Every structure is written in structure tokens, then in C-alpha cells.
Amino acid sequence: MIKAKHVTLIILLVVIADQALKFYIKTNYYMNENHNVLGNWFRLYFVENEGMAYGWKFGGGAGKMILTLFRLGAVIFGVWYLGSIIKKQYHKGFIICASLIFAGALGNLIDSLFYGLIFEESAQGSYIVAKAFPNHGYAGFLHGKVVDMLYFPIISNVYFPTWFPIWGGEEFEFFRPIFNLADAAISSGVITILVFQKKFFSHPDQTENHQTQETDALVNDDVQVQ
């Protein structure tokens, strides 16, 4: 049986790891600085995301505020939803996946809410590393940028043949997006739910129970069956 304390522990572990790595990257890497971790296919590559996960953007400053408020609403709803599925004792795997999704949303929400206030700007084309807790941050409340750093160019320096439609002669790279631990937690939770949805939401077969009713009526030779 999974309990609220287990869910809380999962969320805390993900959020602490996510924020610790973001804080380290933000205060030790200049914009677009990158270093190999495991060969050339796994790098720490510092970028900032003004929009959604994996670098997708959403409508400038106003869009950024809307997105942050949406994330805040999703996190508030998530608190209620997690409590509900724990109380109803949903499948343990589904509760863990929901906890991962919630933790990822909370991790990125923290960036959007506070990073503009507590960090200096990491400017494009600059080799200056941003400092934490300056006199003035780079943006206001709700306008912080999400820090991304995980980069897996598993296949790179490969080019489409010139005859290939649309992308002929262009470089092919897999996997191109740069993301963070919060994004990874969200993606892992969603993908696992999709893969195991039949197991998570299946109900045990209900067999018919044939019950006999007791009666005080006497059964004798005079009873006629019609």
C-alpha cells in the first residue's frame, strides 16, 4: 500500500535533485557552455528555456506569464488529485507515475516563479557566469526562465543525402532537445502510464456469486411444484 509519505518522498527527491542541478549549472556555466559527461553522446549543455518543456516557446512575455499561471494551477490541482488517488488506493504504479509528473511540474514552476528574482542574467554571447542572489534579478515574479542542461546527441555529424526530400544535405541529429530532470520526470511518468495503462486501470473479473436464501417453510410431500 502506497501512502502519502511515500509520495511526498518521491516528490522531494525529484525536486531537490532537479533544483540542485539547475542551481549548479546556472552559477557555474555561462550560456551555451557544454562539457562531455559520457563520451560525445551525453553532455551538460547550459541553455535557458522561456517557454515549455524541451525548448518549445509560447507567445513572448504575456505567453510566459500565462504558462506560469497554468503551471501553478496544474500544481494546485495536482495536490488534490494525488490525495484523491492515494485515498482511493489506485494502482501503485499509477500513483508513482502521477507523483513524477507532479514533481516535474513543480520543479519547472519554481524556475518560472523565482529564478528571475534570484539570479543574474546569463546573456547570449557572454562568457560571464551568473551570480545567485544579486541586488536585482534579471526578471520579475512569474517571468523566470527554466534552466535546461541534459543533452543526448546520440547520433550526430550525420547528413541527409542530397536527394532526400526537404532535408537533403542538412545535418541529422538524434536526440536534439536539451532538457532538465523535471522534464525527464514528466516524460517518464506520462510514457509509463501510456505503456502500462491496461495494467494500471484494469479491474479484477467479477464472478457471479450464487447465493441461496434460507426459508422457514417446511418441505413435505404436500408441497406442489408448479
N, CA and C of each residue as an Amber inpcrd file, in Angstrom:
protein
   678
   0.8440000  -1.1970000   0.0000000   0.0000000   0.0000000   0.0000000
   0.8820000   1.2500000   0.0000000   0.6670000   2.1140000  -0.9580000
   1.4460000   3.3410000  -1.0230000   0.7230000   4.4460000  -0.2570000
   1.4700000   5.1920000   0.5430000   0.8960000   6.2140000   1.4050000
   1.3790000   7.5980000   1.0090000   0.7720000   8.6110000   1.6250000
   1.1260000   9.9960000   1.3060000   2.5960000  10.2750000   1.5860000
   3.1530000   9.6570000   2.6260000   4.5620000   9.9070000   2.9590000
   5.4870000   9.3760000   1.8740000   5.0870000   8.2760000   1.2080000
   5.8930000   7.7460000   0.1130000   5.8590000   8.6900000  -1.0830000
   4.6710000   9.1930000  -1.3950000   4.5190000  10.1440000  -2.4980000
   5.3170000  11.4160000  -2.2130000   5.2240000  11.9030000  -0.9820000
   5.9720000  13.1070000  -0.6030000   7.4700000  12.9030000  -0.7720000
   7.9660000  11.7280000  -0.4050000   9.3900000  11.4300000  -0.5410000
   9.8160000  11.4290000  -2.0050000   9.0110000  10.8150000  -2.8690000
   9.3170000  10.8010000  -4.3080000   9.3980000  12.2220000  -4.8490000
   8.4120000  13.0390000  -4.4940000   8.3690000  14.4170000  -4.9860000
   9.5810000  15.2080000  -4.4860000   9.9000000  15.0770000  -3.2110000
  11.0370000  15.8120000  -2.6420000  12.3550000  15.4110000  -3.3070000
  12.5540000  14.1160000  -3.5210000  13.7900000  13.6460000  -4.1440000
  13.9560000  14.2160000  -5.5510000  12.8660000  14.1960000  -6.3350000
  12.9380000  14.7060000  -7.7090000  13.1840000  16.2110000  -7.7120000
  12.4190000  16.9460000  -6.8940000  12.5360000  18.4090000  -6.8800000
  13.9060000  18.8480000  -6.3680000  14.4070000  18.2180000  -5.3120000
  15.7170000  18.5910000  -4.7640000  16.8200000  18.3120000  -5.7810000
  16.7780000  17.1330000  -6.4130000  17.8000000  16.8030000  -7.4170000
  17.7190000  17.7610000  -8.6000000  16.5010000  18.0480000  -9.0490000
  16.2970000  18.9620000 -10.1810000  16.8150000  20.3590000  -9.8620000
  16.4550000  20.8900000  -8.7090000  16.8600000  22.2460000  -8.3500000
  18.3560000  22.3330000  -8.0540000  18.9300000  21.2970000  -7.4590000
  20.3640000  21.3170000  -7.1670000  21.1720000  21.3630000  -8.4660000
  20.7730000  20.5560000  -9.4510000  21.4880000  20.5520000 -10.7280000
  21.3050000  21.8700000 -11.4660000  20.1020000  22.4150000 -11.4460000
  19.8600000  23.7070000 -12.0920000  20.6830000  24.8150000 -11.4380000
  20.7140000  24.8220000 -10.1270000  21.4710000  25.8510000  -9.4030000
  22.9580000  25.7510000  -9.7380000  23.4630000  24.5250000  -9.7960000
  24.8760000  24.3230000 -10.1240000  25.1690000  24.8140000 -11.5420000
  24.3490000  24.4390000 -12.4990000  24.5760000  24.8310000 -13.8950000
  24.4770000  26.3420000 -14.0420000  23.4650000  26.9400000 -13.4620000
  23.2350000  28.3750000 -13.6020000  24.3960000  29.1860000 -13.0420000
  25.0030000  28.7260000 -11.9530000  26.0520000  29.5040000 -11.2760000
  27.4700000  29.0580000 -11.6270000  27.6010000  28.0690000 -12.5230000
  28.9390000  27.6030000 -12.8960000  29.1760000  27.5530000 -14.4010000
  28.1150000  27.6500000 -15.1910000  28.2330000  27.6050000 -16.6440000
  27.7920000  28.9480000 -17.2290000  28.4940000  29.4210000 -18.2270000
  27.9830000  30.5530000 -18.9960000  27.0580000  30.0130000 -20.0880000
  26.2460000  30.8840000 -20.6630000  25.2540000  30.4710000 -21.6460000
  25.8960000  29.7180000 -22.8080000  25.3450000  28.5510000 -23.1220000
  25.7790000  27.6570000 -24.2020000  27.0940000  26.9270000 -23.9120000
  27.6060000  27.0570000 -22.7010000  28.7810000  26.2510000 -22.3380000
  28.3580000  24.7960000 -22.2260000  29.2070000  23.8950000 -22.7050000
  28.8660000  22.4760000 -22.6210000  30.1180000  21.6390000 -22.4240000
  29.9290000  20.5070000 -21.7230000  31.0360000  19.5950000 -21.4360000
  30.5370000  18.1620000 -21.5730000  31.3880000  17.2980000 -22.1020000
  31.0530000  15.8880000 -22.2370000  31.0140000  15.2220000 -20.8630000
  30.0220000  14.3630000 -20.6760000  29.9150000  13.5690000 -19.4510000
  30.2750000  12.1200000 -19.7430000  29.6150000  11.5390000 -20.7420000
  29.9200000  10.1810000 -21.2040000  30.1650000  10.2400000 -22.7060000
  31.4110000  10.3500000 -23.0700000  31.7340000  10.4600000 -24.4850000
  31.1270000  11.7160000 -25.0860000  30.7810000  11.6140000 -26.3650000
  30.2000000  12.7610000 -27.0520000  28.6730000  12.7240000 -27.0670000
  28.0950000  11.6120000 -26.5920000  26.6530000  11.4390000 -26.7270000
  25.8710000  11.8650000 -25.4830000  26.5350000  12.1970000 -24.3890000
  25.8490000  12.7420000 -23.2160000  26.6530000  13.9370000 -22.7290000
  26.0350000  15.1260000 -22.7950000  26.7170000  16.3550000 -22.3980000
  25.8430000  17.1610000 -21.4280000  26.5040000  17.9650000 -20.6320000
  25.8290000  19.0280000 -19.8950000  25.9690000  20.2900000 -20.7310000
  24.8440000  20.8120000 -21.1800000  24.8350000  21.9220000 -22.1320000
  23.8430000  22.9670000 -21.6070000  24.3620000  24.1100000 -21.1440000
  23.5220000  25.1040000 -20.4810000  22.7720000  25.9830000 -21.4720000
  21.4400000  25.8880000 -21.4150000  20.5640000  26.8130000 -22.1300000
  19.4300000  27.1780000 -21.1910000  18.7020000  28.2300000 -21.5320000
  17.5230000  28.5990000 -20.7540000  16.3040000  28.5830000 -21.6600000
  15.2380000  28.0980000 -21.0980000  14.0110000  27.9040000 -21.8450000
  12.9670000  28.9030000 -21.3560000  12.4980000  29.7600000 -22.2490000
  11.4990000  30.7600000 -21.8720000  10.0840000  30.2260000 -21.9850000
   9.9320000  29.0390000 -22.5130000   8.5890000  28.5160000 -22.7440000
   8.3480000  27.1980000 -22.0670000   7.9680000  26.2030000 -22.8640000
   7.5600000  24.9170000 -22.3330000   8.7270000  23.9380000 -22.3250000
   8.4130000  22.6740000 -22.0910000   9.4510000  21.6530000 -21.9920000
  10.1760000  21.4810000 -23.3230000  11.4370000  21.0780000 -23.2260000
  12.2770000  20.7800000 -24.3840000  12.4570000  21.9680000 -25.3110000
  12.3630000  23.1870000 -24.7610000  12.6680000  24.3710000 -25.5430000
  11.5310000  24.9430000 -26.3560000  10.3370000  24.3670000 -26.2880000
   9.2080000  24.9260000 -27.0250000   8.7970000  26.2490000 -26.3990000
   8.4610000  27.2140000 -27.2530000   8.1280000  28.5420000 -26.7580000
   6.6380000  28.8190000 -26.8890000   6.1880000  29.8320000 -26.1310000
   4.7550000  30.1160000 -26.0800000   4.5160000  31.6060000 -25.9020000
   4.4530000  32.3550000 -26.9930000   3.8920000  33.6990000 -27.0180000
   4.5410000  34.8080000 -26.2430000   5.8820000  34.9050000 -26.1790000
   6.5380000  36.0620000 -25.5870000   6.2590000  36.2440000 -24.1120000
   6.3520000  37.5350000 -23.6420000   6.2080000  37.8320000 -22.2200000
   4.8400000  37.4790000 -21.6710000   3.7810000  37.8580000 -22.4020000
   2.4250000  37.5340000 -21.9510000   2.2100000  36.0270000 -21.9360000
   2.7140000  35.3590000 -22.9670000   2.5940000  33.9060000 -23.0190000
   3.3300000  33.2410000 -21.8780000   4.5090000  33.8250000 -21.5240000
   5.2790000  33.2890000 -20.4110000   4.4880000  33.3710000 -19.1140000
   3.8270000  34.4970000 -18.8640000   3.0350000  34.6580000 -17.6480000
   1.8610000  33.6770000 -17.6390000   1.1930000  33.5440000 -18.7900000
   0.0650000  32.6080000 -18.8840000   0.5270000  31.1920000 -18.5980000
   1.6750000  30.8290000 -19.1810000   2.2070000  29.4830000 -18.9780000
   2.5460000  29.2430000 -17.5160000   3.1480000  30.2360000 -16.8530000
   3.4900000  30.0970000 -15.4400000   2.2410000  29.9400000 -14.5850000
   1.2260000  30.7460000 -14.8650000  -0.0300000  30.6380000 -14.1180000
  -0.7060000  29.2930000 -14.3680000  -0.5990000  28.8000000 -15.5980000
  -1.1500000  27.4730000 -15.9040000  -0.4270000  26.4060000 -15.0970000
   0.9100000  26.5030000 -15.0420000   1.6850000  25.5530000 -14.2490000
   1.2840000  25.6150000 -12.7780000   1.0740000  26.8350000 -12.2750000
   0.6770000  26.9990000 -10.8790000  -0.6750000  26.3380000 -10.6300000
  -1.6260000  26.5580000 -11.5320000  -2.9320000  25.9200000 -11.3990000
  -2.8400000  24.4040000 -11.4730000  -1.9690000  23.9110000 -12.3740000
  -1.8010000  22.4630000 -12.5060000  -1.2200000  21.8580000 -11.2370000
  -0.2780000  22.5550000 -10.6080000   0.3280000  22.0570000  -9.3740000
  -0.6970000  22.0520000  -8.2420000  -1.5040000  23.1030000  -8.1450000
  -2.5520000  23.1460000  -7.1050000  -3.5420000  22.0130000  -7.3020000
  -3.9630000  21.8040000  -8.5540000  -4.8580000  20.6890000  -8.8530000
  -4.1860000  19.3560000  -8.5360000  -2.8770000  19.2760000  -8.8340000
  -2.1470000  18.0380000  -8.6020000  -2.1170000  17.6280000  -7.1480000
  -2.0470000  18.6010000  -6.2420000  -2.0670000  18.2890000  -4.8130000
  -3.3670000  17.5740000  -4.4550000  -4.4830000  18.1220000  -4.9350000
  -5.7850000  17.4960000  -4.6630000  -5.8750000  16.1220000  -5.3200000
  -5.4130000  16.0280000  -6.5720000  -5.5560000  14.7790000  -7.3190000
  -4.7300000  13.6630000  -6.6920000  -3.5040000  13.9760000  -6.2960000
  -2.6770000  12.9610000  -5.6520000  -3.3190000  12.4640000  -4.3600000
  -3.8570000  13.4010000  -3.5830000  -4.5490000  12.9970000  -2.3580000
  -5.7220000  12.0840000  -2.6450000  -6.4340000  12.3750000  -3.7290000
  -7.6060000  11.5860000  -4.0940000  -7.2350000  10.1620000  -4.4930000
  -6.2070000  10.0170000  -5.3540000  -5.8650000   8.6690000  -5.8320000
  -5.1670000   7.8510000  -4.7420000  -4.4960000   8.5260000  -3.7980000
  -3.9260000   7.7950000  -2.6610000  -5.0570000   7.2700000  -1.7730000
  -6.0380000   8.1110000  -1.5120000  -7.1620000   7.7190000  -0.6660000
  -7.9450000   6.5680000  -1.2810000  -8.1200000   6.6130000  -2.5970000
  -8.8780000   5.5700000  -3.3030000  -8.0240000   4.3470000  -3.6210000
  -6.7360000   4.4130000  -3.2730000  -5.8010000   3.3100000  -3.4710000
  -5.7730000   2.8230000  -4.9260000  -5.4670000   3.7600000  -5.8110000
  -5.2260000   3.3980000  -7.2020000  -3.9850000   2.4920000  -7.2660000
  -3.7580000   1.9240000  -8.4350000  -2.5940000   1.0620000  -8.6380000
  -1.3170000   1.8090000  -8.2270000  -0.4290000   1.0930000  -7.5260000
   0.7870000   1.7160000  -7.0160000   1.6250000   2.3430000  -8.1320000
   1.7200000   1.6580000  -9.2620000   2.4960000   2.1890000 -10.3760000
   1.9360000   3.4940000 -10.8980000   0.6080000   3.5990000 -10.9560000
  -0.0120000   4.8310000 -11.4370000   0.2380000   5.9800000 -10.4640000
   0.1570000   5.7100000  -9.1700000   0.4060000   6.7620000  -8.1730000
   1.8480000   7.2590000  -8.2720000   2.7970000   6.3390000  -8.4700000
   4.2000000   6.7440000  -8.6140000   4.3870000   7.6060000  -9.8590000
   3.7720000   7.2050000 -10.9680000   3.8790000   7.9850000 -12.2000000
   3.2610000   9.3760000 -12.0310000   2.1010000   9.4400000 -11.3790000
   1.4650000  10.7300000 -11.1240000   2.3480000  11.5970000 -10.2320000
   3.0420000  10.9810000  -9.2920000   3.9610000  11.7240000  -8.4180000
   5.1270000  12.2940000  -9.2090000   5.6500000  11.5300000 -10.1590000
   6.7410000  12.0090000 -11.0100000   6.3000000  13.1950000 -11.8570000
   5.1040000  13.0940000 -12.4260000   4.5800000  14.1930000 -13.2490000
   4.4050000  15.4500000 -12.4070000   3.8400000  15.2770000 -11.2110000
   3.6520000  16.4150000 -10.3040000   4.9930000  17.0280000  -9.9180000
   5.9750000  16.1910000  -9.5770000   7.2840000  16.6820000  -9.1720000
   7.9440000  17.4650000 -10.3000000   7.8230000  16.9730000 -11.5320000
   8.3920000  17.6790000 -12.6740000   7.7340000  19.0260000 -12.8920000
   6.4200000  19.0580000 -12.7990000   5.7020000  20.3270000 -12.9520000
   6.1050000  21.3190000 -11.8690000   6.2500000  20.8270000 -10.6350000
   6.6490000  21.7040000  -9.5280000   8.0760000  22.2230000  -9.7300000
   8.9690000  21.3550000 -10.1930000  10.3440000  21.7650000 -10.4160000
  10.4590000  22.8990000 -11.4150000   9.7580000  22.7960000 -12.5410000
   9.7980000  23.8650000 -13.5480000   9.0390000  25.1050000 -13.0940000
   8.0040000  24.9060000 -12.2760000   7.2660000  26.0550000 -11.7470000
   8.1580000  26.9060000 -10.8520000   9.0020000  26.2850000 -10.0600000
   9.9150000  27.0360000  -9.1940000  10.8020000  27.9500000 -10.0330000
  11.3120000  27.4370000 -11.1590000  12.1200000  28.2690000 -12.0530000
  11.3330000  29.4840000 -12.5290000  10.1180000  29.2170000 -13.0130000
   9.2980000  30.2900000 -13.5860000   8.9200000  31.3460000 -12.5500000
   8.6740000  30.9180000 -11.3330000   8.2570000  31.8550000 -10.2880000
   9.4160000  32.6940000  -9.7580000  10.5580000  32.0530000  -9.4920000
  11.5780000  32.7090000  -8.6770000  12.9290000  32.9660000  -9.3420000
  13.2610000  32.2580000 -10.4200000  14.6170000  32.3790000 -10.9480000
  14.9230000  33.7840000 -11.4560000  13.9240000  34.4780000 -11.9710000
  14.1480000  35.8500000 -12.4140000  14.5030000  36.7790000 -11.2720000
  14.0920000  36.4200000 -10.0740000  14.3560000  37.2540000  -8.8980000
  15.6850000  36.9400000  -8.2290000  16.1340000  35.6830000  -8.3100000
  17.2820000  35.2790000  -7.5020000  18.5640000  35.0800000  -8.3100000
  18.5110000  35.2690000  -9.6350000  19.7130000  35.0890000 -10.4400000
  19.9700000  36.3080000 -11.3220000  21.2360000  36.4850000 -11.6900000
  21.6030000  37.4450000 -12.7180000  21.3090000  36.8600000 -14.0930000
  21.3150000  37.7140000 -15.0860000  21.0970000  37.2920000 -16.4650000
  22.2870000  36.4820000 -16.9660000  21.9880000  35.3780000 -17.6570000
  23.0130000  34.6440000 -18.3970000  22.8620000  35.0450000 -19.8550000
  23.6670000  36.0090000 -20.2810000  23.4710000  36.6300000 -21.5880000
  24.0520000  35.7840000 -22.7050000  23.3500000  35.7740000 -23.8410000
  23.8620000  35.1110000 -25.0280000  25.1600000  35.7800000 -25.4690000
  26.1510000  34.9850000 -25.8720000  27.4080000  35.5180000 -26.3610000
  28.3370000  36.0210000 -25.2780000  27.9700000  35.8030000 -24.0310000
  28.8040000  36.2620000 -22.9230000  29.4460000  35.0620000 -22.2430000
  30.6810000  35.2470000 -21.7750000  31.3780000  34.1900000 -21.0540000
  31.3340000  34.4420000 -19.5560000  30.3840000  35.2660000 -19.1380000
  30.2410000  35.6020000 -17.7220000  29.2300000  34.6450000 -17.0750000
  29.6260000  34.0860000 -15.9470000  28.7380000  33.1760000 -15.2130000
  27.8520000  33.9990000 -14.2860000  26.5570000  33.7090000 -14.2750000
  25.6020000  34.4550000 -13.4580000  25.7990000  34.1620000 -11.9720000
  25.5260000  35.1520000 -11.1640000  25.5890000  35.0000000  -9.7190000
  24.1920000  34.8320000  -9.1390000  24.1260000  34.1560000  -8.0150000
  22.8540000  33.9730000  -7.3160000  22.6520000  35.0800000  -6.2960000
  21.4160000  35.4440000  -6.0680000  21.0030000  36.4280000  -5.0730000
  21.6890000  37.7910000  -5.2630000  21.5820000  38.3650000  -6.4640000
  22.1400000  39.7070000  -6.6950000  21.2130000  40.7700000  -6.1150000
  21.6230000  42.0180000  -6.2190000  20.7600000  43.1120000  -5.7640000
  19.4820000  43.1870000  -6.5910000  19.6200000  42.9130000  -7.8810000
  18.4620000  42.9150000  -8.7630000  18.5520000  41.6930000  -9.6680000
  17.4650000  40.9430000  -9.7610000  17.4300000  39.7960000 -10.6520000
  17.2240000  40.2200000 -12.0920000  17.2150000  39.2450000 -12.9820000
  17.0940000  39.5510000 -14.4080000  15.6500000  39.7170000 -14.8710000
  14.6780000  39.3380000 -14.0400000  13.2650000  39.4530000 -14.4460000
  12.4010000  39.4850000 -13.1990000  11.1240000  39.7930000 -13.3990000
  10.1980000  39.8690000 -12.2830000   9.5790000  38.5310000 -11.9380000
   8.7430000  38.5600000 -10.9200000   7.9980000  37.3770000 -10.4800000
   7.1520000  36.8480000 -11.6340000   7.1260000  35.5380000 -11.8070000
   6.3930000  34.8260000 -12.8650000   7.1190000  34.8090000 -14.2080000
   8.2570000  35.5040000 -14.3250000   8.9280000  35.6130000 -15.6190000
  10.2980000  34.9450000 -15.6400000  10.5610000  34.0600000 -14.6980000
  11.8400000  33.3570000 -14.6950000  11.9550000  32.3760000 -15.8460000
  13.1940000  32.1250000 -16.2630000  13.4630000  31.1660000 -17.3350000
  13.8090000  29.8070000 -16.7370000  13.3850000  28.7580000 -17.4160000
  13.6640000  27.4070000 -16.9500000  15.0630000  26.9990000 -17.4180000
  15.8650000  26.4870000 -16.5110000  17.2260000  26.0670000 -16.8210000
  17.2230000  24.6350000 -17.3660000  17.8440000  24.4510000 -18.5340000
  17.9780000  23.1300000 -19.1520000  19.4520000  22.8040000 -19.3220000
  19.7750000  21.5070000 -19.2870000  21.1940000  21.1450000 -19.3780000
  21.4700000  19.7330000 -19.8900000  20.5130000  18.8470000 -19.9330000
  20.7450000  17.4580000 -20.3290000  20.6300000  17.3290000 -21.8470000
  21.7070000  16.8850000 -22.4660000  21.7860000  16.8550000 -23.9370000
  22.3330000  15.4970000 -24.3550000  21.5780000  14.7820000 -25.1880000
  21.9480000  13.4400000 -25.6180000  22.0050000  13.3570000 -27.1460000
  23.0350000  13.9130000 -27.7680000  23.1590000  13.7930000 -29.2360000
  23.7060000  12.4100000 -29.6110000  22.8560000  11.3990000 -29.4520000
  23.2870000  10.0090000 -29.6480000  23.8150000   9.7970000 -31.0630000
  23.1480000  10.4030000 -32.0390000  23.6150000  10.3660000 -33.4280000
  23.8510000  11.8020000 -33.8670000  25.0590000  12.1370000 -34.2750000
  25.3750000  13.4930000 -34.7070000  26.4210000  13.4450000 -35.8110000
  26.6700000  14.6040000 -36.4310000  27.6190000  14.7120000 -37.5440000
  27.2750000  13.7650000 -38.6850000  25.9730000  13.5800000 -38.8870000
  25.4690000  12.7640000 -39.9910000  24.5860000  13.6670000 -40.8470000
  24.6780000  13.5220000 -42.1560000  23.9420000  14.4010000 -43.0560000
  22.9950000  13.5910000 -43.9410000  21.8200000  14.1780000 -44.1810000
  20.8970000  13.5720000 -45.1280000  21.5200000  13.5990000 -46.5210000
  21.2960000  12.5670000 -47.3260000  21.7930000  12.6210000 -48.7180000
  21.1160000  13.7550000 -49.4810000  21.7980000  14.2770000 -50.4740000
  21.2920000  15.4370000 -51.2150000  19.9610000  15.1680000 -51.8960000
  19.6950000  13.8930000 -52.2270000  18.4390000  13.5690000 -52.9100000
  17.2530000  13.4440000 -51.9440000  17.5190000  13.5130000 -50.6280000
  16.4610000  13.3120000 -49.6420000  15.5000000  14.5020000 -49.6670000
  14.1700000  14.2530000 -49.7010000  13.1960000  15.3620000 -49.7740000
  13.3070000  16.3100000 -48.5770000  13.1420000  17.5730000 -48.8290000
  13.0800000  18.6620000 -47.8370000  14.4030000  18.8810000 -47.1160000
  14.9400000  17.8450000 -46.4540000  16.1420000  18.0000000 -45.6230000
  17.4230000  17.5730000 -46.3310000  17.3840000  17.4000000 -47.6290000
  18.5610000  16.9370000 -48.3580000  19.7890000  17.7980000 -48.0890000
  20.8860000  17.1660000 -47.6900000  22.1310000  17.8630000 -47.4120000
  22.2360000  18.4560000 -46.0240000  21.1400000  18.4740000 -45.2670000
  21.1750000  19.0520000 -43.9290000  21.6380000  18.0190000 -42.8980000
  22.1210000  18.5290000 -41.7620000  22.6350000  17.6490000 -40.7120000
  21.4850000  16.9620000 -39.9850000  21.6610000  15.6770000 -39.7050000
  20.6930000  14.9070000 -38.9150000  21.2790000  14.6530000 -37.5340000
  20.4720000  14.9100000 -36.5190000  20.9350000  14.6910000 -35.1480000
  19.8310000  14.0570000 -34.3250000  20.1780000  13.0460000 -33.5750000
  19.2430000  12.3890000 -32.6650000  19.9850000  12.1210000 -31.3520000
  19.6040000  12.6630000 -30.2840000  18.3780000  13.3180000 -29.8630000
  18.6970000  14.7950000 -29.6830000  18.0000000  15.7210000 -30.3360000
  18.3790000  17.1230000 -30.3700000  17.9420000  17.9350000 -29.1530000
  16.7490000  17.7250000 -28.5720000  16.3000000  18.6070000 -27.4740000
  17.2310000  18.5950000 -26.2660000  17.3150000  19.7460000 -25.5960000
  18.0340000  19.8840000 -24.3280000  16.9750000  20.0680000 -23.2450000
  17.0650000  19.2950000 -22.1680000  16.0000000  19.2940000 -21.1720000
  16.5970000  19.2230000 -19.7760000  15.7530000  19.0780000 -18.7730000
  16.2140000  19.0030000 -17.3900000  15.5840000  17.8130000 -16.6770000
  15.9290000  17.6170000 -15.4170000  15.4020000  16.4690000 -14.6720000
  13.8890000  16.5450000 -14.4960000  13.3520000  17.7520000 -14.3620000
  11.8980000  17.9060000 -14.2260000  11.1940000  17.4360000 -15.5020000
  11.7220000  17.8380000 -16.6660000  11.1590000  17.3730000 -17.9270000
  11.2310000  15.8520000 -18.0220000  12.3710000  15.2900000 -17.6010000
  12.5460000  13.8410000 -17.6540000  11.5340000  13.1290000 -16.7620000
  11.2640000  13.6920000 -15.5810000  10.2880000  13.0890000 -14.6670000
   8.8910000  13.1040000 -15.2750000   8.5150000  14.2320000 -15.8830000
   7.2070000  14.3320000 -16.5210000   7.0840000  13.3270000 -17.6570000
   8.0900000  13.2920000 -18.5350000   8.0560000  12.3840000 -19.6860000
   8.0200000  10.9300000 -19.2480000   8.8250000  10.5840000 -18.2380000
   8.8540000   9.2060000 -17.7460000   7.4950000   8.7910000 -17.1960000
   6.8740000   9.6890000 -16.4250000   5.5630000   9.3830000 -15.8650000
   4.5030000   9.2030000 -16.9330000   4.4720000  10.1000000 -17.9080000
   3.4600000  10.0280000 -18.9690000   3.6530000   8.7870000 -19.8350000
   4.8950000   8.5170000 -20.2500000   5.1690000   7.3700000 -21.1190000
   4.8410000   6.0640000 -20.4070000   5.2090000   5.9690000 -19.1260000
   4.9240000   4.7440000 -18.3730000   3.4260000   4.5120000 -18.2320000
   2.6570000   5.5670000 -17.9990000   1.2040000   5.4260000 -17.9150000
   0.6380000   4.9380000 -19.2420000   1.1260000   5.4880000 -20.3490000
   0.6320000   5.0720000 -21.6670000   0.9740000   3.6130000 -21.9510000
   2.1710000   3.1900000 -21.5680000   2.6020000   1.8200000 -21.8500000
   1.8540000   0.8110000 -20.9830000   1.6270000   1.1610000 -19.7150000
   1.0320000   0.2080000 -18.7700000  -0.3950000   0.5720000 -18.3740000
  -1.0900000   1.3170000 -19.2290000  -2.4260000   1.7780000 -18.8470000
  -3.4020000   0.6320000 -18.5960000  -3.2980000  -0.4460000 -19.3460000
  -4.2050000  -1.5760000 -19.1320000  -3.9920000  -2.1840000 -17.7540000
  -2.7340000  -2.2480000 -17.3370000  -2.4270000  -2.8070000 -16.0210000
  -2.8410000  -1.8500000 -14.9140000  -2.6110000  -0.5620000 -15.1210000
  -2.9170000   0.4250000 -14.0930000  -4.4130000   0.5900000 -13.8720000
  -5.2000000   0.4660000 -14.9460000  -6.6290000   0.7640000 -14.8460000
  -7.5170000  -0.4660000 -15.0110000  -6.9370000  -1.6600000 -14.9920000
  -7.7430000  -2.8720000 -15.1230000  -8.4560000  -3.1660000 -13.8140000
  -9.5850000  -3.8450000 -13.9220000 -10.3590000  -4.2410000 -12.7440000
 -10.4300000  -5.7610000 -12.7120000 -10.3200000  -6.3460000 -11.5420000
 -10.4200000  -7.8160000 -11.4560000 -11.7870000  -8.2920000 -11.9290000
 -11.7700000  -9.4530000 -12.5890000 -13.0320000 -10.0130000 -13.0880000
 -13.9570000 -10.3020000 -11.9170000 -15.1620000  -9.8880000 -12.1210000
 -16.1610000 -10.1040000 -11.0780000 -16.9400000 -11.3720000 -11.4030000
 -16.8370000 -12.3400000 -10.5520000 -17.5520000 -13.5970000 -10.7330000
 -18.8770000 -13.5250000 -10.0140000 -19.8410000 -14.1680000 -10.6210000
 -21.1790000 -14.1500000 -10.0350000 -21.2260000 -15.0860000  -8.8420000
 -21.7300000 -14.5740000  -7.7840000 -21.8860000 -15.3780000  -6.5720000
 -23.3430000 -15.8020000  -6.4610000 -23.5460000 -17.0830000  -6.5650000
 -24.8990000 -17.6040000  -6.4600000 -25.1980000 -17.8910000  -4.9920000
 -26.0860000 -17.1150000  -4.4450000 -26.4090000 -17.2630000  -3.0350000
 -27.7560000 -17.9600000  -2.8900000 -27.8360000 -18.7930000  -1.8900000
 -29.0940000 -19.4650000  -1.5910000 -29.7680000 -18.7510000  -0.4470000
 -31.0580000 -18.6320000  -0.5350000 -31.8230000 -17.9690000   0.5060000
 -32.4200000 -19.0150000   1.4350000 -32.2500000 -18.7740000   2.7290000
 -32.8230000 -19.6740000   3.7140000 -34.2920000 -19.3420000   3.9210000
 -35.0860000 -20.3350000   4.1680000 -36.5200000 -20.1300000   4.3960000
 -36.9770000 -21.0240000   5.5430000 -37.9590000 -20.5420000   6.2230000
 -38.5030000 -21.3160000   7.3390000 -39.6120000 -22.2560000   6.8920000
 -39.9520000 -22.2260000   5.5810000 -41.0590000 -23.0560000   5.0940000
 -40.6850000 -24.5300000   5.1860000 -41.6030000 -25.3330000   5.5760000
 -41.3920000 -26.7730000   5.6670000 -41.5920000 -27.4000000   4.3040000
 -40.7440000 -28.3240000   3.9990000 -40.8570000 -29.0370000   2.7340000
 -41.3440000 -30.4420000   3.0440000 -42.4940000 -30.7850000   2.4700000
 -43.0250000 -32.1230000   2.6890000 -43.6900000 -32.6140000   1.4080000
 -44.3020000 -33.7600000   1.4980000 -44.8810000 -34.3630000   0.3080000
 -46.0740000 -33.5770000  -0.2220000 -46.6380000 -32.6930000   0.6080000
 -47.7920000 -31.9370000   0.1630000 -47.4290000 -30.7200000  -0.6780000
 -46.1140000 -30.3670000  -0.6770000 -45.6900000 -29.2010000  -1.4490000
 -45.7240000 -29.5520000  -2.9140000 -46.4270000 -28.7490000  -3.6710000
 -46.5320000 -28.9820000  -5.1090000 -45.6740000 -27.9620000  -5.8580000
 -44.9780000 -28.4890000  -6.8230000 -44.1540000 -27.6210000  -7.6660000
 -44.9350000 -27.3180000  -8.9250000 -45.2060000 -26.0460000  -9.1630000
 -45.9800000 -25.6600000 -10.3320000 -45.0630000 -25.0730000 -11.3810000
